[in-house]
Structure formats: C-alpha cells, structure tokens
Amino acid sequence: MSNQNSNTAKHVVTAFFSIYNSREYDKIPSLIDANYKDNSPAQARSPNDVIHILKLVADIFPDLSCEILDIFGENGDVAVRLAFSGTHSRTYADVPASGKFISWEALENFSVKNDKIVESWGYWPDSEMLDQMK
C-alpha cells in the first residue's frame, strides 16, 4: 500500500491510458517510475520498455482506441476496467494480420507512489482476441 492521494493516483493512471489514443510517448517518463515493475506477461521494467510495448501495440492495431470504463482508487492503488478496439494489421501472437476490427476488455491494477506508476498487474484476454482475429 502506498501513501498516494487516490485522486492523484487515478489521474496518473488516466493520463497513462490516454497515451494509447494520443501516441504521445514522450509523456511516459513523467508517469512511469524508473524502477517500474510490470507483472503482466509483457514484463516491462522501465519507462523505455513501456514505450517500446505501446509502440508495438500501435503497430499491430494502428487505429487502436482505449476507453476507461471504470476506475477505482484508494491509497495509491488503482483498479481500472478498459475497453480496447482496433484493426488487426500486423502479426499478433503468431496470427498474421487479418484486417479485422476487434474489441476487448481488460482489467489492470496499479500502484502509484510519488505521482508515478511503480508497479502494475494486468492481462489482455488473448484467447478472446485471437478468436476475433481468426
């Protein structure tokens, strides 16, 4: 548990997800701690890792859209439910580009300290996404 204001923590997480839409990757270092630990399969460990992953996702889904459906926060811990959609334009999980427009929801949790995301947990529903791509 961190000692972060809940509203500030939610603002940091909201700003992070806005980058999926804006592609303003230069904002990542102001939102992600230098010692960030991503507990998802992506395993990012730095702001540069996060930038790399977001750029890969944007390459696979060039029209990607991300919308926050729900966001809850307490003591610097933030839970968010998201809706993503985009056109599958490059290989993803060994599935060649299908040109199909797909959508999915994700759940992610964050720990925010000193106005930066220090740790996260989350998974995209790969099987659901792959079913839509095929």
Rosetta blueprint (number, residue, H / E / L):
1 M L
2 S L
3 N L
4 Q L
5 N L
6 S H
7 N H
8 T H
9 A H
10 K H
11 H H
12 V H
13 V H
14 T H
15 A H
16 F H
17 F H
18 S H
19 I H
20 Y H
21 N H
22 S H
23 R L
24 E L
25 Y H
26 D H
27 K H
28 I H
29 P H
30 S H
31 L H
32 I E
33 D E
34 A E
35 N E
36 Y E
37 K E
38 D E
39 N L
40 S L
41 P L
42 A L
43 Q L
44 A L
45 R L
46 S L
47 P H
48 N H
49 D H
50 V H
51 I H
52 H H
53 I H
54 L H
55 K H
56 L H
57 V H
58 A H
59 D H
60 I H
61 F L
62 P L
63 D L
64 L L
65 S E
66 C E
67 E E
68 I E
69 L E
70 D E
71 I E
72 F E
73 G E
74 E E
75 N L
76 G L
77 D E
78 V E
79 A E
80 V E
81 R E
82 L E
83 A E
84 F E
85 S E
86 G E
87 T E
88 H L
89 S L
90 R L
91 T L
92 Y E
93 A L
94 D L
95 V E
96 P L
97 A L
98 S L
99 G L
100 K L
101 F E
102 I E
103 S E
104 W E
105 E E
106 A E
107 L E
108 E E
109 N E
110 F E
111 S E
112 V E
113 K E
114 N L
115 D L
116 K E
117 I E
118 V E
119 E E
120 S E
121 W E
122 G E
123 Y E
124 W L
125 P L
126 D H
127 S H
128 E H
129 M H
130 L H
131 D H
132 Q H
133 M H
134 K L
